[in-house]
Amino acid sequence: MNWDRIVSKRAPDIHGWLKANPPGIERMWATEGLIYLSNGAPALEQIPITRLRQAHADAWEDPGQTLSYGETEGHLPLREEIATRMARRGVSTDASHILITNGSQQGLDLVGRALLDPGDIVIIEGPSYFGAMQAFDAFEIRYRIAPADEHGLLPEELEPLLQQEPRPKMLYTIPTFQNPTGTTIPDERRRKILAMTRAANVAVVEDDPYGDIYFTPEQIPPLRALDEDVIYLGTFSKTLAPALRMGWMVAPEQIRQLAEWSKEAADMMSDRFVQRAVTRTIEGGWLDNHLIAARTFYRERRDALLAALEREMPEGVTWTHPQGGFFLWVTLPEGYNSDDLLPLAVDEGVGFLPGSCFYPSPTPHRGLRLSYPSPDAVTIAEGVRRLGIAVRRLLAS
């Protein structure tokens, strides 16, 4: 069978960086004992296993409802819990405006189905989450890269991209504790960005996986709190467990309805059993109390990573200082790139994702993503020590 002739041009494809196979990627995955410093999952210690086990047992109380078809939009009590949590962050919504998704990753796909046609322009931050590009690539779109600094997306750099022909359809952003940089867009910039996109009639898609993992005195309101036309994506993957695949969308009614129809065509509904278990897990304020301890835990690991970088990195290497989330971004001096660094790092027994992973085109980049949730402080210190040796080898070459 000649599948090359038959397979759809819009079939999912591996994102560009993997096709380009940056030097060291395959060897990194195959190296035993390697310390991997770019994991995006929560620490096993922060996954509430006992609570989840009991909640899943409780979900069997009404098997006639739980194990049947229905509720494409999602379990009503879960949507009500989410609406209450969103209201505390300044988002005026109710259960009827919320669509439960199989993680926020499905939300990205549903947004693409609702908004994107082949040839459309999507603006993303540079760098940006590669999973979003994987979702959007299937719709045969083109990207414009909006530059960012240590405070996130730059409004003055965004404005000409909004006005350039052909006009863009959508801006995708992670404004709070961004993946991969850990940066957060300040309030004044947020308001400017929203004013610009509204004037240009460009949809804003806000991906907010990390908003509950904050180290600031107060939680940061999402963009959706400033503009009810923002399409908001949330998830329990970072606060409970990734394998639950429970996320949600808050969107204007026209978009929410289109997304619901697309979801019904794709999978009928999210897992009704897991939805009920998640509801039982988070209800009664339990999740809020759990997150108090989780934020302290992750803050300590962030501090361990920052201290190790300060101790081990040679002069000329810089990094962001995240106020929440799971990641920070290390930048090498001019003239060097993280694709060249990776094989040297693997030689030393440490791995990371190079900057080329976080752009539509797999061009070598000075930046690289590090994360702190999974390894303990001792492992972080040893991993960064190894990384420092690799960086000095690169600079010496």
C-alpha positions in Angstrom: 0.0 0.0 0.0 1.4 3.4 -1.0 0.3 5.3 2.1 2.1 8.5 1.1 -0.4 8.9 -1.7 -3.4 8.2 0.5 -2.7 9.9 3.8 -4.4 13.3 4.3 -2.3 16.4 4.0 -4.0 17.5 7.3 -3.1 14.4 9.2 -1.1 15.1 12.4 2.6 15.4 11.9 5.6 15.4 14.3 6.5 19.0 15.1 9.5 20.5 13.3 12.1 20.2 16.0 11.6 16.4 16.3 11.8 16.0 12.5 15.0 18.0 12.5 16.3 15.7 15.4 18.6 18.2 17.3 21.9 16.5 18.0 21.7 14.5 21.2 17.9 14.2 21.5 17.7 10.5 20.7 20.8 9.7 22.8 19.4 11.7 25.7 16.3 9.5 25.8 18.4 6.4 25.6 21.0 7.3 28.3 20.5 5.5 31.6 21.1 7.5 34.8 20.8 10.8 33.0 19.3 13.7 35.1 16.6 15.2 33.0 15.9 18.9 33.9 13.1 19.7 31.6 10.1 17.6 32.8 6.8 19.3 32.7 4.9 17.0 35.1 4.1 17.7 38.7 6.2 16.0 41.4 4.9 12.5 42.4 5.0 13.7 46.0 2.3 16.4 45.1 -0.1 14.0 43.4 -2.8 13.3 46.0 -2.9 9.5 45.5 -4.9 8.7 48.6 -7.6 11.3 47.9 -7.8 10.3 44.2 -8.1 6.6 45.2 -11.0 7.3 47.5 -12.7 9.7 45.0 -12.6 7.1 42.3 -14.1 4.6 44.7 -16.9 7.1 45.5 -17.5 7.6 41.7 -19.0 4.0 41.6 -21.9 5.0 43.8 -24.2 5.5 40.8 -22.9 3.2 38.0 -26.1 3.5 36.0 -25.2 7.2 35.4 -21.5 7.0 35.5 -21.1 4.3 32.9 -23.6 5.5 30.3 -23.5 8.0 27.4 -24.3 11.7 27.9 -23.2 15.2 28.9 -20.9 16.2 26.1 -20.5 19.6 27.8 -19.3 17.9 31.0 -20.6 16.8 34.5 -22.6 19.7 35.9 -21.2 19.6 39.5 -17.7 19.7 38.1 -18.5 22.7 35.9 -20.1 24.4 38.9 -16.9 23.8 40.9 -14.8 25.2 38.1 -17.1 28.3 37.8 -16.7 29.0 41.5 -12.9 28.8 41.3 -12.9 31.0 38.2 -15.1 33.6 39.9 -12.5 33.9 42.8 -10.0 34.8 40.1 -12.2 37.6 38.7 -13.8 35.7 35.8 -17.5 36.2 35.7 -18.9 32.9 34.4 -21.3 30.0 35.2 -21.5 26.3 34.4 -23.3 26.9 31.1 -20.2 28.7 29.7 -17.8 25.9 30.6 -16.9 22.9 28.4 -15.0 20.0 30.0 -12.1 18.8 27.8 -9.7 15.9 27.8 -7.0 18.1 29.2 -6.3 21.6 27.9 -4.5 19.9 24.9 -7.9 18.9 23.6 -9.0 22.5 24.2 -6.3 23.6 21.8 -7.5 21.2 19.1 -11.1 22.3 19.6 -10.1 26.0 19.3 -8.4 25.1 16.0 -11.5 23.3 14.7 -13.7 26.3 15.7 -11.4 29.1 14.3 -8.8 28.0 11.9 -8.8 27.4 8.1 -5.8 26.4 5.9 -3.6 29.4 5.4 -4.7 31.4 8.4 -2.2 33.3 10.5 -1.7 32.5 14.2 0.5 34.7 16.3 2.5 33.0 19.1 5.0 34.1 21.6 8.7 33.4 20.8 9.4 30.9 22.3 6.1 29.1 22.9 4.6 25.7 24.0 5.4 23.1 21.3 2.2 21.2 22.1 0.1 24.1 20.9 2.0 24.1 17.7 1.4 20.4 17.3 -2.3 21.0 17.7 -2.4 24.0 15.3 -0.1 22.5 12.6 -2.9 20.1 11.6 -5.0 23.0 10.4 -2.3 24.1 7.9 -1.8 27.5 9.3 1.1 29.9 9.3 2.8 31.5 12.3 4.0 34.9 13.2 6.4 35.1 16.2 5.8 37.9 18.7 9.0 38.8 20.5 9.0 38.7 24.3 11.4 39.8 27.1 11.8 38.9 30.8 8.3 40.3 31.3 6.6 38.3 28.5 5.0 39.5 25.3 6.0 43.0 24.1 2.9 45.1 23.0 5.0 47.3 20.8 6.3 44.3 18.9 2.8 42.7 18.7 1.0 45.7 17.2 2.6 45.6 13.7 2.0 41.8 13.5 -1.7 42.4 14.1 -1.8 45.0 11.3 0.3 43.1 8.7 -1.5 41.6 5.8 -2.9 39.0 5.7 -4.5 39.8 9.0 -4.0 37.2 11.7 -7.0 35.1 13.0 -5.7 34.4 16.5 -3.2 35.2 19.2 -2.1 32.2 21.4 -0.5 33.1 24.7 0.5 31.7 28.0 0.5 35.0 29.9 1.1 33.6 33.4 4.2 31.6 34.3 4.8 30.8 30.6 5.9 27.5 29.2 8.9 27.5 28.4 10.2 30.7 29.9 8.4 31.1 33.2 7.7 34.8 32.5 4.5 36.6 33.4 3.0 39.5 31.5 2.4 42.5 33.8 -1.1 44.0 34.2 -0.4 47.1 32.1 0.9 45.1 29.2 -2.1 42.7 29.4 -4.5 45.6 29.0 -2.6 47.0 26.0 -2.5 43.6 24.4 -6.2 43.1 24.8 -7.0 46.6 23.5 -4.8 45.9 20.4 -6.3 42.5 19.7 -9.9 43.8 20.1 -9.3 46.7 17.8 -7.8 44.3 15.2 -10.6 41.8 15.7 -8.1 39.0 16.5 -9.2 36.2 18.9 -7.1 35.7 22.0 -6.6 32.1 23.3 -5.3 32.1 26.9 -3.6 28.8 28.0 -3.4 28.8 31.8 -2.0 25.5 33.1 0.1 27.1 35.9 -2.1 29.9 37.3 -2.7 28.0 40.6 1.1 27.4 41.1 2.0 31.0 42.2 4.7 32.2 44.5 3.5 35.8 44.6 1.5 37.1 47.6 -1.7 37.2 45.5 -2.9 35.0 42.7 -2.7 36.7 39.3 -6.0 37.2 37.5 -6.2 35.7 34.0 -6.7 37.7 30.8 -10.3 36.4 30.8 -10.9 38.5 33.9 -10.2 41.6 31.8 -12.1 40.6 28.6 -15.0 38.2 28.4 -14.1 37.5 24.7 -10.9 35.8 25.7 -11.0 32.0 25.1 -9.6 30.5 28.3 -8.1 27.0 28.7 -7.6 25.4 32.1 -6.5 22.0 33.4 -6.1 19.8 36.4 -2.9 18.2 35.0 -0.6 20.4 37.1 -2.7 20.6 40.3 -3.9 16.9 40.5 -2.4 14.6 37.9 -1.7 14.6 34.1 -3.2 11.2 33.5 -6.6 12.3 34.6 -6.9 14.3 31.3 -9.3 16.7 32.8 -9.3 20.3 31.5 -11.9 22.9 30.6 -12.7 25.8 28.3 -14.4 29.1 29.1 -15.4 30.8 25.9 -17.9 33.1 24.2 -21.1 31.2 23.6 -20.6 31.0 19.8 -17.2 29.5 20.2 -18.1 27.2 23.1 -21.0 25.8 21.0 -18.8 25.1 18.0 -16.2 23.5 20.3 -18.9 21.3 21.9 -20.1 20.1 18.5 -16.5 19.3 17.5 -15.9 17.4 20.8 -19.1 15.4 20.3 -17.8 14.3 16.9 -14.3 13.6 18.2 -15.0 11.6 21.4 -18.7 12.0 22.4 -17.7 13.2 25.9 -14.9 13.2 28.5 -14.6 10.2 30.8 -17.8 10.5 33.0 -16.2 8.3 35.7 -13.1 10.5 36.0 -15.2 13.7 35.9 -17.1 12.5 39.0 -13.9 11.4 40.7 -12.3 14.8 40.1 -15.4 16.5 41.4 -15.2 14.5 44.6 -11.5 15.2 44.9 -11.7 19.0 44.7 -15.0 19.7 46.4 -15.4 21.3 49.8 -12.3 23.5 49.4 -9.9 20.5 49.5 -8.0 21.6 46.4 -7.3 25.0 47.8 -5.8 23.5 51.0 -3.8 21.1 48.9 -2.4 23.9 46.8 -1.1 25.9 49.8 1.4 23.1 50.5 2.1 22.5 46.8 3.1 26.1 46.3 5.5 26.0 49.2 7.0 22.7 47.8 7.5 24.0 44.3 8.8 27.4 45.5 11.6 25.5 47.5 12.5 23.6 44.3 12.5 26.7 42.2 14.9 28.3 44.8 17.1 25.3 44.6 17.4 25.6 40.9 18.1 29.3 41.0 20.8 28.8 43.6 22.4 26.1 41.6 22.4 28.2 38.4 24.0 31.1 40.4 26.6 28.8 41.7 27.5 26.8 38.5 26.8 28.9 35.4 29.8 30.8 33.9 29.7 34.5 33.2 27.5 35.5 30.2 24.8 32.9 30.9 21.4 34.4 32.1 18.1 33.0 33.2 14.6 34.1 34.1 13.3 34.2 37.7 9.8 32.7 37.6 7.2 33.8 40.2 5.3 30.5 39.7 4.7 27.6 37.4 7.2 24.9 36.5 9.8 26.4 34.2 12.6 28.9 33.6 14.6 29.8 30.5 18.4 29.8 30.4 20.0 31.9 27.7 23.6 31.3 26.4 25.9 34.1 25.3 25.7 35.4 21.8 27.2 33.1 19.2 26.2 29.9 20.9 23.1 27.7 20.7 21.5 25.0 22.9 21.4 22.4 20.0 25.2 22.3 20.2 25.1 22.2 24.0 22.8 19.2 24.2 25.3 16.5 23.1 27.9 17.9 25.5 25.3 17.9 28.3 24.4 14.3 27.6 28.1 13.4 27.8 28.0 14.8 31.3 24.8 12.9 32.2 22.2 15.7 32.1 19.4 16.5 29.7 17.1 19.4 28.7 15.0 20.6 25.8 16.8 23.0 23.5 15.3 26.3 22.4 14.7 25.0 18.9 11.9 22.8 20.3 9.8 25.9 21.1 9.6 27.6 17.7 7.7 26.6 14.5 10.9 26.4 12.6 13.6 24.2 14.2 16.3 26.8 14.0 19.1 26.5 16.7 18.5 29.0 19.5 20.5 30.4 22.4 17.8 29.4 24.9 16.9 26.2 26.7 14.1 25.1 29.1 14.8 23.9 32.6 12.2 22.8 35.1 12.2 22.2 38.9 9.0 20.3 40.0 10.2 16.7 39.7 13.8 16.4 40.9 14.7 17.0 44.6 17.1 19.7 45.6 20.1 17.3 45.7 19.3 16.1 42.1 18.8 19.6 40.9 22.2 20.6 42.3 24.0 17.7 40.7 22.2 18.2 37.4 23.1 21.9 37.2 26.7 21.1 38.2 26.9 18.7 35.2 25.2 21.3 33.0 27.7 23.9 34.1 30.5 21.7 33.0 28.9 21.2 29.6 28.3 25.0 29.2 32.0 25.7 29.9 33.0 23.1 27.4 30.8 24.7 24.8 32.1 28.2 25.5 35.7 26.9 25.4 35.1 25.4 21.9 
